[in-house]
Amino acid sequence: MEHDVISGSCLCGQVSFSFQLPYVFFQCCHCSQCQKNSGSAHAANILLKIEQFEWKTGQDLVKRYELPRAEYYCTSFCSNCGSAMPWHSRNGRYILVPAGALDDDPGVKPERYIYWESRAPWYVPPGELPVFDEEP
């Protein structure tokens, strides 16, 4: 799987991208910025070296927001549908890919949670809630 090409896109399909494994890390971040950006308990992110990544379509639709008080954090999104999109690190060497934007199974799983102490007070870890294949 090390050289497989993984594809991703936004909800409206106007922005698409691909990348090649292996990744630098795949993690779930529970910081308050990732909660706000994802609208959920955490963000699941894959970090890659920039040369592993390629925009396929719609790069001009991708908008970037850098949080002024954060040294590393920023976010990108499709300006048409609002989907979270990959973003380049400020040093230009890496790209962070939101795993929810993937169209393909990357064949890997997140390896860690970070900023666990910042997790949402309502977060329930996997395995502690009932599971349904469809809406109950």
C-alpha positions in Angstrom: 0.0 0.0 0.0 3.0 2.3 0.4 2.8 3.7 -3.1 -1.0 3.7 -3.6 -2.7 6.9 -4.8 -5.5 8.1 -2.6 -8.2 10.4 -3.9 -10.4 13.0 -2.2 -12.9 15.7 -2.9 -15.3 18.2 -1.5 -19.1 17.6 -1.0 -20.1 19.4 -4.3 -17.3 17.6 -6.2 -15.8 20.7 -7.7 -12.5 20.4 -5.8 -10.5 17.1 -6.0 -7.0 16.0 -5.0 -4.9 13.0 -4.7 -1.8 11.9 -2.7 0.6 9.1 -2.4 1.3 7.2 0.8 3.2 6.9 3.1 2.0 9.6 5.5 3.9 11.4 8.2 1.1 10.9 10.8 -2.6 10.2 10.9 -4.2 11.5 14.1 -7.4 12.7 15.7 -7.0 16.2 17.2 -9.3 17.2 20.0 -8.1 20.9 20.3 -10.7 23.6 20.4 -9.7 24.9 17.0 -10.3 21.5 15.4 -13.6 21.2 17.2 -14.8 24.6 15.8 -13.5 23.8 12.3 -15.0 20.3 12.1 -18.2 21.1 13.9 -17.6 17.9 15.8 -15.6 16.4 18.7 -12.3 16.2 16.8 -10.6 16.4 13.4 -9.1 13.3 11.8 -6.0 14.5 9.9 -3.3 13.0 7.7 0.0 14.8 7.4 2.0 14.4 4.2 5.1 15.9 2.6 4.1 18.5 0.0 5.6 16.5 -2.9 3.2 13.6 -2.2 0.1 15.8 -2.9 -1.6 17.1 -6.0 -4.7 19.2 -6.6 -6.7 17.6 -9.5 -9.6 20.1 -9.9 -10.9 23.3 -8.4 -7.9 24.5 -6.5 -9.0 28.1 -7.2 -12.2 27.4 -5.2 -10.2 26.5 -2.0 -10.0 29.3 0.5 -7.6 29.5 3.4 -8.0 30.9 6.9 -5.0 31.3 9.2 -5.9 31.8 12.8 -3.7 34.7 13.8 -3.0 33.6 17.4 -2.0 30.0 16.4 1.5 29.2 15.4 0.7 26.2 13.2 -3.1 26.0 12.8 -5.1 27.1 9.8 -7.9 25.7 7.7 -9.0 25.5 4.1 -12.4 24.9 2.7 -14.3 24.7 -0.6 -15.8 28.2 -1.2 -18.7 26.6 -2.9 -19.9 23.9 -0.4 -17.8 24.7 2.7 -16.2 21.2 2.9 -12.9 21.1 4.8 -10.0 20.8 2.3 -6.3 20.1 2.6 -4.0 23.0 3.7 -0.4 23.7 3.3 1.7 24.2 6.4 3.0 27.7 6.9 6.6 26.5 6.2 5.4 25.0 2.9 6.9 21.6 3.5 3.7 19.7 4.5 0.1 19.4 3.7 -2.6 18.4 6.2 -5.5 16.4 4.7 -8.8 16.1 6.5 -9.6 12.4 6.4 -13.3 13.1 6.0 -12.6 14.5 2.5 -11.2 11.2 1.3 -13.0 9.2 -1.5 -10.7 6.2 -1.1 -9.9 4.0 1.9 -6.3 5.0 2.8 -5.8 1.5 4.2 -4.5 3.0 7.5 -6.1 4.1 10.7 -5.4 7.0 13.0 -2.6 6.2 15.4 -3.3 8.6 18.2 -5.5 11.2 19.8 -3.9 14.6 20.6 -5.1 17.4 22.9 -7.1 14.8 24.8 -7.5 17.1 27.8 -9.2 19.7 25.5 -11.8 17.2 24.3 -15.4 18.3 24.2 -17.1 17.6 27.6 -19.9 15.8 25.7 -17.6 13.5 23.7 -18.3 9.8 24.2 -15.4 7.4 23.1 -16.2 4.8 20.4 -17.6 1.6 21.8 -19.7 3.3 24.5 -22.7 4.0 22.4 -25.1 1.7 20.5 -24.2 1.2 16.8 -26.6 1.1 13.8 -26.0 0.5 10.1 -28.7 3.0 9.3 -30.8 5.6 11.1 -32.7 3.7 13.8 
